[in-house]
């Protein structure tokens, strides 16, 4: 069955990728002590250049007719500060809280990046 032009499987895959992108920006607090672990796993999944994580990401992206390597390059650009993540704020800057999350994700990336 299709919904908005996508099959149920495609909607599931889109949800998985969206959740990984969201998890990348998790902030650790009293309510979410595992945020660092979850965020690092999401960053590794979304940015891997090779290996099983890259293969899984690429496979999932292929179900949506996306190039997983292009997605990974875009995420790396966001984490490197060369691009800004999509923002719900019409100004394009995002809220202060979101900017804090972006900053924390970039700090995590600096510790992980080769």
Secondary structure per residue as TSV (DSSP state, phi and psi in degrees):
chain	resnum	aa	ss	phi	psi
A	1	X	-	360.0	139.4
A	2	X	E	-106.2	145.7
A	3	X	E	-137.2	122.5
A	4	X	T	53.8	37.2
A	5	X	T	79.1	3.1
A	6	X	E	-118.9	145.4
A	7	X	E	-75.4	168.2
A	8	X	H	-61.0	-37.9
A	9	X	H	-64.8	-41.5
A	10	X	H	-65.9	-37.9
A	11	X	H	-65.7	-37.3
A	12	X	H	-62.7	-47.2
A	13	X	H	-62.8	-43.1
A	14	X	H	-59.9	-38.5
A	15	X	H	-65.5	-39.3
A	16	X	H	-63.8	-47.2
A	17	X	H	-66.7	-38.9
A	18	X	H	-64.2	-41.5
A	19	X	H	-64.9	-40.6
A	20	X	H	-62.2	-43.1
A	21	X	H	-62.7	-42.8
A	22	X	H	-65.0	-43.5
A	23	X	H	-61.5	-29.5
A	24	X	T	-58.5	-26.7
A	25	X	T	-102.7	14.7
A	26	X	-	-62.7	144.7
A	27	X	-	-115.7	130.8
A	28	X	-	-73.6	133.7
A	29	X	B	-150.7	-171.6
A	30	X	T	-63.0	-23.6
A	31	X	T	-95.0	-14.3
A	32	X	B	-140.4	71.8
A	33	X	T	-67.3	-23.0
A	34	X	T	-89.0	7.5
A	35	X	H	-57.4	-40.6
A	36	X	H	-60.8	-45.4
A	37	X	H	-63.8	-47.4
A	38	X	H	-62.9	-42.0
A	39	X	H	-65.8	-42.9
A	40	X	H	-64.4	-41.2
A	41	X	H	-61.9	-41.7
A	42	X	H	-65.0	-43.3
A	43	X	H	-61.1	-45.4
A	44	X	H	-62.0	-43.4
A	45	X	H	-62.5	-45.3
A	46	X	H	-77.3	-21.1
A	47	X	H	-112.4	-6.6
A	48	X	-	-55.2	134.3
A	49	X	S	-90.3	-24.0
A	50	X	S	-156.7	176.5
A	51	X	H	89.6	-174.7
A	52	X	H	-65.2	-35.7
A	53	X	H	-64.8	-42.9
A	54	X	H	-63.9	-40.3
A	55	X	H	-63.0	-44.6
A	56	X	H	-63.4	-46.0
A	57	X	H	-60.3	-45.8
A	58	X	H	-62.7	-39.8
A	59	X	H	-63.3	-46.6
A	60	X	H	-61.8	-44.5
A	61	X	H	-61.2	-36.0
A	62	X	H	-62.3	-30.0
A	63	X	H	-66.0	-20.6
A	64	X	T	-106.9	12.1
A	65	X	T	57.9	38.1
A	66	X	-	-112.7	152.8
A	67	X	-	-92.0	114.2
A	68	X	H	-61.9	-31.8
A	69	X	H	-69.4	-34.9
A	70	X	H	-67.7	-42.4
A	71	X	H	-59.5	-46.8
A	72	X	H	-61.3	-41.7
A	73	X	H	-64.0	-39.4
A	74	X	H	-65.4	-43.4
A	75	X	H	-63.9	-42.9
A	76	X	H	-61.2	-38.9
A	77	X	H	-63.2	-40.2
A	78	X	H	-62.8	-46.5
A	79	X	H	-69.8	-27.2
A	80	X	H	-81.3	-6.9
A	81	X	T	82.2	11.1
A	82	X	S	-87.9	-12.1
A	83	X	S	-146.2	155.5
A	84	X	-	-101.9	145.5
A	85	X	-	-70.8	159.0
A	86	X	-	-56.7	142.0
A	87	X	-	-128.2	141.1
A	88	X	S	-78.0	-15.0
A	89	X	S	-77.4	128.2
A	90	X	T	-64.4	-21.6
A	91	X	T	-74.0	-16.1
A	92	X	S	87.6	-5.9
A	93	X	S	-92.9	-25.1
A	94	X	-	80.4	168.3
A	95	X	-	-74.0	163.6
A	96	X	H	-59.0	-42.1
A	97	X	H	-63.0	-41.1
A	98	X	H	-67.4	-41.0
A	99	X	H	-61.0	-35.5
A	100	X	H	-63.1	-40.6
A	101	X	H	-65.7	-41.3
A	102	X	H	-62.4	-44.6
A	103	X	H	-59.9	-43.7
A	104	X	H	-65.8	-39.7
A	105	X	H	-62.8	-40.5
A	106	X	H	-66.5	-36.9
A	107	X	H	-63.9	-42.0
A	108	X	H	-61.8	-42.6
A	109	X	H	-61.4	-42.0
A	110	X	H	-58.8	-35.3
A	111	X	H	-74.8	-26.0
A	112	X	H	-94.5	-32.4
A	113	X	-	-60.9	140.6
A	114	X	-	-68.9	360.0
